[in-house]
Amino acid sequence: MTDFEEVCDWALKTVRLIGDYPDEVVVEAVPGDESTTLRIRANREDVGKVIGRQGRTSQALRILVGAMGKKLKWRFVVEINEGTQSL
């Protein structure tokens, strides 16, 4: 497993712990020229939990992923999107 895959896997495991629908969380890594974008999709009801009050949880995710990227000398951008709807 490469370092980039480890960062993506860490983000997936972390977001799955936050929400009520862990099976619906998807983290997609989109490589770019100067950075990699981690697109996090979660259940509609879990998006608020992933973002957190006043964006604190999402900001913490961004800080930690950024620190991992700094160690790898690469930039990561975190996007949080609404995924599937609850049944």
C-alpha positions in Angstrom: 0.0 0.0 0.0 1.4 3.4 -1.0 1.5 6.4 1.3 -1.3 8.1 -0.7 -3.5 5.0 -0.3 -2.8 5.0 3.5 -4.0 8.6 3.8 -7.1 7.8 1.8 -7.7 4.6 4.0 -7.2 6.6 7.2 -9.8 9.2 6.1 -12.2 6.5 5.2 -11.9 4.7 8.6 -12.1 8.0 10.5 -15.3 9.2 8.7 -16.9 5.8 9.1 -16.5 6.1 12.9 -18.2 9.5 12.9 -21.5 8.6 11.2 -24.5 6.4 11.7 -24.2 4.8 8.3 -20.6 3.7 8.0 -21.2 1.4 5.0 -22.3 4.3 2.9 -19.1 6.3 3.3 -16.9 6.5 0.2 -13.6 8.3 -0.1 -12.4 8.9 -3.6 -8.8 10.1 -4.3 -8.6 12.3 -7.4 -5.0 13.0 -8.3 -4.0 16.3 -9.7 -0.8 18.1 -10.9 0.1 19.7 -7.5 -2.3 18.0 -5.1 -4.7 15.1 -4.5 -8.4 15.8 -3.7 -10.1 13.4 -1.3 -13.8 13.5 -2.0 -15.7 12.2 1.0 -19.3 11.1 0.3 -21.5 10.2 3.2 -25.2 9.5 3.8 -27.4 12.6 3.8 -28.0 12.3 7.5 -24.3 11.9 8.3 -23.0 14.9 6.4 -23.8 17.3 9.3 -21.9 15.0 11.7 -18.9 14.9 9.4 -18.8 18.6 9.0 -19.5 19.2 12.8 -20.6 22.3 14.6 -19.3 25.4 12.9 -17.2 23.1 10.7 -14.9 22.0 13.5 -14.9 18.3 12.7 -14.2 18.9 9.0 -11.5 21.4 9.8 -9.8 18.8 12.1 -9.9 16.3 9.3 -8.4 18.8 6.9 -5.6 19.7 9.4 -4.7 16.1 10.0 -4.8 15.1 6.3 -2.7 18.2 5.6 -0.1 17.2 8.2 0.1 13.8 6.6 0.6 15.4 3.2 3.3 17.7 4.6 5.2 14.6 5.7 4.8 13.1 2.2 5.7 16.5 0.6 2.3 16.5 -1.1 -0.9 18.6 -0.8 -4.2 17.0 0.0 -7.6 18.8 -0.4 -10.6 17.5 1.4 -14.1 17.9 -0.1 -17.2 16.6 1.8 -20.3 15.8 -0.4 -23.7 14.4 0.2 -23.9 10.8 -0.9 -26.8 8.5 -1.0 -30.1 9.1 0.8 -31.3 7.1 3.7 -33.9 4.4 2.9 
